[in-house]
């Protein structure tokens, strides 16, 4: 069922059931639907004044959301994607220059920003602005689009390059939500805590699937582990959706005080290590941990559960409805066990890039699509992920995938984070380097023994720095560009270990 229709139905059948909680504010389904109707009414009135066409003009009205993790985000998102509109999600925490470039590329008719506890709606082309407050007269009903038109623009994370705008149609999300609801077993009782940024795919999708199921979604303005554990305990949250970095922080802080109320943990963005899984079992003893590998351009790709085989590269079996192929540089299918580019066939694939795609990343080959990730399929259908070709390090003639080495490092005792990459070297071509975030119990000698036991010599980093607090992007990933800059300028935040 479309999100707008699902929320309207829940508001009719269970108007007093909690729908969304953030920063001390709780919205019932009745209140959420009313807020969405109010915002939709303002979009209709102000949108008629727009004098400039967006990049999607002639297809849909484009509404940019720059609210971040605001208590009114869900209502704004429902309104911005209802009635055939398309929402473009722009992270307000990005530098002003980056956000301005995004707006210039998209030229949205409407821009919605947070202003304290309220929202401000702007029509840039008409110079109109309105602070949304009070109650609208006869607000329009929340209606969904027909399914084929664009409804969402999100941006790639931009950790190593300029973020690219990804366009998605309604039908792909409807199929995904329907499939995911059955696969993850979501229902009205599945209270979900997801502390990531709502402008990014993992948390945004968790919000949509939770509201579609009629459950309560709990978000935060800023993630802090102690406060997060208190919220989970107080609300009896049954499901966590987050990146591995956040899960590690929760497990560290929950030591000795397990939370049995949590029954599901869904993780994406990076692989969990065996140590992560052990820590999760101690902190959340009743929870089933599910990892999935996906991409904003492709949707769900594969999923790994407790019963699946866990190695540094294995990322599980294909998600329901997804077919995988591995192809070589000529575009020909390769046999099981051989490395090549991962291609996906499913109904979850996006429409690709708009507004300045750089030609890299997403591409189609018939019904198949790829973002260029390298991997292989085992005989039993398990997918192994090695990363992007541009991320592969060639050192002394050896091909090394940093993601594999990162996973091994994260499995060492006392390691909270790791970033592995290549640095230019006059003889080797590149040499492998690593930045490690040490935690309690970190010991250099123990790390060296761990690496020696798990990796051949050519895969062990030749240069290692310690960083007490890794710089992170808003989506919870290591800020790769910032770390490289710190190394180049010999920033004091780094301590040379090797």
C-alpha positions in Angstrom: 0.0 0.0 0.0 1.4 3.5 -0.8 2.7 5.4 2.2 0.2 8.3 2.0 -2.7 5.9 1.8 -1.4 3.7 4.6 -1.0 6.7 7.0 -4.5 8.0 6.1 -5.9 4.5 6.7 -4.1 4.2 10.1 -5.4 7.7 11.0 -8.9 6.6 10.4 -8.7 3.2 12.1 -6.3 4.0 15.0 -6.1 7.8 15.2 -4.6 7.7 18.8 -1.9 5.2 18.1 1.6 6.7 18.2 3.3 7.1 14.8 6.4 9.2 15.2 8.5 10.2 18.2 11.5 12.7 18.2 13.0 15.2 20.5 10.3 14.8 23.1 7.4 15.2 20.6 5.1 12.4 19.8 2.6 12.4 16.9 -0.3 10.0 16.8 -1.4 8.7 13.4 -4.3 11.2 13.5 -2.0 14.1 14.3 0.5 13.0 11.6 -2.2 12.9 8.9 -3.5 16.3 10.0 0.0 17.8 9.8 0.6 16.3 6.4 -2.7 17.7 5.1 -1.8 21.1 6.5 1.6 21.1 4.7 0.0 19.7 1.5 -2.5 22.6 1.5 0.4 25.1 1.8 2.3 23.4 -1.1 -0.8 23.6 -3.3 -1.3 27.3 -2.6 2.3 28.5 -2.8 3.2 26.2 -5.6 0.8 28.0 -7.9 3.0 31.1 -7.6 6.2 29.4 -8.9 7.5 31.2 -12.0 10.5 28.9 -12.8 10.3 25.2 -13.9 12.2 22.5 -12.1 14.3 19.9 -13.7 11.3 17.6 -13.6 8.8 20.1 -14.9 6.1 18.7 -17.1 6.2 15.4 -15.1 5.7 16.3 -11.4 6.0 19.2 -9.0 9.4 19.1 -7.2 9.5 19.8 -3.5 12.9 20.1 -1.8 13.1 19.1 1.9 15.9 20.6 3.9 14.5 19.9 7.3 17.0 17.3 8.6 15.9 15.2 11.6 13.0 17.5 12.6 9.8 16.3 14.4 7.8 17.5 11.4 9.9 15.7 8.8 7.5 12.7 8.4 4.5 15.0 7.8 6.5 17.1 5.3 7.7 14.0 3.5 4.2 12.5 3.2 2.9 15.9 1.9 5.9 16.3 -0.5 5.4 12.9 -2.0 1.6 12.9 -2.1 -0.7 13.9 -4.9 1.8 13.1 -7.6 4.5 15.4 -6.1 8.2 14.5 -6.0 10.4 15.1 -2.9 14.1 15.9 -3.2 16.0 15.3 0.1 18.8 17.7 0.8 20.8 17.3 4.0 20.8 20.7 5.8 24.1 19.8 7.5 26.0 19.9 4.2 28.1 23.0 3.6 26.1 25.9 2.2 27.9 25.8 -1.1 27.1 22.1 -1.6 23.4 22.6 -0.8 23.2 25.6 -3.1 24.7 23.6 -6.0 22.1 20.9 -5.4 19.3 23.4 -5.5 20.7 25.1 -8.6 20.8 21.7 -10.4 17.3 20.7 -9.4 15.5 24.1 -9.4 12.7 22.9 -7.1 9.4 24.9 -7.2 9.0 24.6 -3.4 11.7 24.4 -0.6 10.7 23.4 2.9 13.2 24.2 5.7 13.1 23.9 9.5 12.7 27.0 11.6 12.7 26.2 15.3 9.7 24.0 16.0 8.0 25.1 12.8 8.6 24.8 9.0 9.1 27.5 6.5 7.9 27.0 2.9 9.7 29.0 0.2 9.0 29.6 -3.5 12.4 30.7 -4.7 11.4 31.8 -8.2 8.6 34.0 -6.9 10.4 35.3 -3.8 7.6 34.0 -1.6 8.1 32.6 1.9 5.7 31.5 4.6 6.2 30.2 8.1 3.7 27.4 8.5 1.6 27.7 11.6 -2.0 27.5 12.6 -4.6 25.3 11.0 -5.5 25.3 7.3 -9.1 25.7 6.1 -10.4 22.6 4.5 -7.1 20.9 3.9 -7.0 18.5 1.0 -7.1 14.7 1.5 -3.8 12.9 1.3 -3.7 11.1 -2.0 -1.0 8.9 -3.5 0.3 9.2 -7.1 -0.4 6.7 -9.8 2.8 4.7 -9.3 4.7 5.4 -12.5 5.9 9.0 -12.0 9.0 10.1 -10.1 8.4 10.6 -6.4 11.8 10.8 -4.8 15.2 12.3 -5.4 18.0 11.3 -3.0 21.7 12.0 -3.2 24.7 9.6 -3.0 26.7 10.0 0.1 29.5 11.9 -1.6 32.2 10.6 0.7 34.7 10.5 -2.2 33.1 12.5 -5.0 30.4 15.1 -5.7 27.0 13.7 -4.6 24.8 12.6 -7.5 21.0 12.9 -7.6 19.2 9.6 -7.9 15.6 9.5 -9.2 13.2 6.9 -8.1 9.6 6.2 -9.1 6.7 5.2 -6.8 6.3 1.7 -8.0 9.8 0.6 -7.1 9.3 1.7 -3.5 5.8 0.1 -3.3 7.2 -3.2 -4.4 10.1 -2.9 -2.0 7.8 -1.9 1.0 5.4 -4.8 0.3 8.3 -7.3 0.0 10.2 -6.0 3.0 7.1 -6.0 5.2 6.8 -9.7 4.7 10.5 -10.5 4.8 11.2 -8.5 8.0 7.9 -9.5 9.6 6.8 -5.9 10.3 3.4 -5.1 11.9 1.8 -2.5 14.1 3.7 -3.8 17.1 7.2 -3.4 15.5 8.2 -0.2 17.3 11.4 0.9 15.4 14.3 3.0 16.7 16.5 4.4 13.8 18.9 7.1 14.9 20.4 8.0 11.5 19.7 11.0 9.2 16.3 11.0 7.6 17.8 12.6 4.5 19.6 9.3 3.7 18.3 6.0 2.5 18.7 3.6 5.4 16.8 5.7 7.9 14.3 7.2 5.4 13.3 3.7 4.3 13.0 2.5 7.9 10.6 5.4 8.5 8.5 4.6 5.4 8.2 0.8 6.1 7.4 1.5 9.8 4.6 4.0 9.1 3.3 1.8 6.3 3.0 -1.1 8.8 1.2 1.1 11.3 4.0 0.9 13.9 5.7 3.7 15.8 9.0 5.2 14.5 11.5 6.7 16.9 14.1 9.1 15.5 16.7 11.4 17.1 18.1 14.8 16.3 21.6 13.7 17.2 22.8 10.2 18.1 24.3 9.7 21.5 24.7 6.2 22.8 23.7 6.6 26.4 20.6 8.6 25.5 19.8 6.1 22.8 19.8 3.2 25.2 17.6 5.1 27.6 15.1 5.8 24.8 15.1 2.2 23.7 14.5 1.0 27.2 11.8 3.6 27.9 9.8 3.0 24.7 10.3 -0.8 24.6 11.5 -0.5 21.0 11.5 -3.9 19.3 13.6 -3.1 16.2 16.8 -1.2 15.6 17.8 0.0 12.2 21.3 1.5 12.1 24.8 1.4 10.7 27.5 -0.8 12.3 29.3 2.2 13.9 26.1 3.1 15.9 25.5 -0.5 16.9 29.1 -0.8 18.2 28.5 2.4 20.4 25.3 0.9 21.8 26.9 -2.4 22.6 29.8 -0.7 24.4 27.5 1.4 26.5 25.1 -1.5 27.2 27.8 -3.7 28.7 26.3 -5.5 31.7 22.8 -4.1 31.1 21.3 -6.1 28.2 18.0 -5.0 26.6 15.8 -8.0 26.0 12.9 -5.9 24.5 14.8 -5.6 21.2 13.9 -8.5 18.9 15.3 -7.3 15.5 18.4 -5.4 14.5 18.8 -4.4 10.8 22.2 -3.2 9.8 23.4 -1.8 6.5 26.2 0.5 5.2 29.1 -1.8 6.1 29.7 -5.4 7.3 29.5 -6.5 10.8 32.5 -8.4 12.2 32.2 -11.6 14.4 33.1 -9.4 17.3 30.2 -7.1 16.5 27.8 -10.0 16.4 29.0 -11.3 19.7 28.6 -7.9 21.3 25.1 -7.6 19.8 24.2 -11.0 21.3 25.3 -9.8 24.7 23.7 -6.4 24.6 20.4 -7.5 22.9 20.1 -11.2 23.7 16.7 -11.7 22.1 17.4 -9.9 18.9 17.9 -11.5 15.4 20.6 -9.6 13.5 20.0 -9.0 9.8 22.5 -7.3 7.5 21.7 -6.2 4.0 23.8 -5.0 1.1 22.1 -2.5 -1.1 22.6 0.7 -3.0 20.4 3.8 -3.3 20.4 3.2 -7.1 19.5 -0.5 -6.9 17.5 -1.0 -3.7 18.0 -4.2 -1.7 20.6 -6.6 -3.3 21.4 -9.3 -0.7 20.6 -10.1 2.9 22.5 -12.1 5.5 21.0 -13.5 8.7 22.4 -15.4 11.7 22.2 -18.8 9.9 24.2 -17.6 6.8 27.9 -18.0 6.4 29.9 -15.0 7.6 33.3 -14.3 6.1 35.1 -11.0 5.6 33.5 -10.7 2.1 30.2 -12.6 2.2 27.1 -10.4 2.1 24.4 -13.1 2.0 21.9 -14.4 -0.5 19.8 -12.3 -3.0 16.9 -10.4 -1.4 13.5 -11.8 -2.4 12.6 -10.9 -6.0 16.3 -10.0 -6.8 18.4 -11.9 -9.4 22.1 -11.5 -9.5 24.7 -12.0 -12.2 28.5 -11.5 -12.2 29.8 -10.2 -15.5 33.3 -9.5 -16.9 34.7 -6.4 -18.6 33.1 -7.5 -21.9 29.7 -7.7 -20.3 29.7 -11.5 -20.5 28.4 -13.7 -17.6 31.2 -15.4 -15.6 30.9 -18.8 -13.8 30.4 -19.2 -10.1 33.5 -18.5 -8.0 34.9 -16.0 -10.5 35.2 -12.3 -9.8 33.5 -9.6 -11.9 31.0 -6.8 -11.7 27.8 -7.4 -9.8 24.6 -6.9 -11.8 21.1 -6.8 -10.4 17.7 -7.6 -12.0 14.7 -6.5 -9.8 11.7 -4.2 -9.6 13.6 -2.1 -7.0 16.0 -0.4 -9.4 15.9 3.4 -9.6 15.6 5.5 -12.8 19.3 6.4 -12.5 20.9 9.8 -12.1 19.6 13.2 -13.0 21.0 16.7 -12.9 24.7 16.1 -13.4 25.5 12.4 -13.2 29.2 12.0 -14.0 28.8 8.9 -16.1 30.3 6.7 -13.4 28.5 4.4 -11.1 25.0 3.4 -12.1 24.6 1.8 -15.6 22.2 -0.6 -17.3 22.7 -3.6 -19.5 19.4 -4.8 -20.7 17.2 -5.6 -17.7 20.3 -5.7 -15.5 21.8 -2.7 -13.6 25.0 -2.1 -11.7 26.8 0.5 -9.7 30.2 -1.0 -10.5 30.7 -3.1 -7.3 33.0 -6.1 -7.7 32.2 -9.5 -6.3 31.5 -13.2 -7.0 28.8 -15.7 -6.4 29.5 -19.0 -4.7 28.1 -22.3 -5.9 25.4 -22.0 -3.2 24.4 -18.5 -4.3 26.2 -16.5 -1.6 27.3 -13.1 -2.8 30.8 -11.9 -1.9 31.5 -8.1 -2.1 35.0 -6.7 -2.8 34.1 -3.0 -3.4 34.4 -0.6 -6.4 37.2 -1.0 -9.0 38.3 2.5 -8.2 38.8 1.5 -4.6 40.9 -1.5 -5.4 44.6 -1.0 -4.4 47.3 -2.5 -6.7 50.4 -2.9 -4.6 53.4 -4.7 -5.9 51.2 -6.3 -8.6 48.7 -7.6 -6.1 45.0 -6.6 -6.3 43.8 -5.8 -2.8 40.2 -4.9 -1.8 40.3 -2.5 1.2 36.8 -3.6 2.4 38.2 -7.1 3.1 41.1 -5.7 5.1 38.9 -3.3 7.0 36.7 -6.2 8.1 39.7 -8.1 9.4 41.0 -5.1 11.3 37.6 -4.5 12.9 37.7 -8.1 14.1 40.7 -7.3 16.3 40.2 -6.7 20.0 40.0 -3.1 21.0 39.3 -1.7 17.5 36.2 0.5 17.1 36.7 1.7 13.5 38.9 1.3 10.5 39.5 2.9 7.1 41.9 1.2 4.6 43.1 2.8 1.4 46.0 3.1 -1.0 48.8 5.7 -1.0 51.2 6.4 -3.9 54.5 4.5 -3.6 57.5 4.9 -6.0 58.3 1.2 -6.2 55.0 -0.6 -5.4 52.7 1.7 -7.3 50.5 1.9 -4.2 51.0 0.9 -0.6 48.2 -0.2 1.7 47.5 2.2 4.6 45.0 2.2 7.4 43.6 4.6 10.0 42.3 2.8 13.1 40.0 4.1 15.8 41.2 2.4 19.0 38.8 1.4 21.8 39.1 -0.1 25.2 41.8 -2.8 25.4 43.6 -1.8 22.2 47.0 -3.3 22.0 49.4 -2.8 19.1 51.1 -6.2 19.5 47.8 -8.0 19.6 46.7 -6.2 16.5 49.9 -7.3 14.7 49.4 -10.9 15.7 45.7 -10.7 14.6 46.7 -9.4 11.1 49.5 -11.9 10.7 47.1 -14.7 11.4 44.3 -13.5 9.2 46.0 -11.9 6.2 48.9 -12.7 3.8 51.8 -10.3 4.1 50.8 -8.3 0.9 47.4 -7.5 2.4 48.7 -6.1 5.7 48.8 -2.3 5.8 52.3 -0.9 5.6 51.4 2.4 7.2 48.9 2.7 10.1 47.7 5.7 12.0 45.5 5.9 15.2 42.6 8.3 15.3 40.8 8.7 18.6 37.6 9.8 16.9 37.1 9.1 13.3 35.5 11.9 11.2 32.1 10.7 10.0 29.6 11.7 7.4 26.0 12.4 8.3 25.1 8.8 7.2 27.5 7.2 9.6 30.3 6.4 7.2 33.9 7.3 7.6 34.6 10.7 6.0 37.3 9.4 3.6 38.2 12.8 2.0 38.7 14.4 5.4 41.0 11.5 6.6 43.1 11.7 3.5 43.5 15.5 4.0 44.5 15.0 7.7 47.2 12.6 6.5 48.5 15.0 3.9 48.6 17.9 6.3 49.9 15.7 9.2 47.0 16.7 11.4 47.5 16.2 15.1 44.3 14.2 15.3 46.3 11.3 13.9 49.1 9.4 15.6 51.5 7.4 13.5 51.6 3.8 14.6 53.6 2.1 11.8 
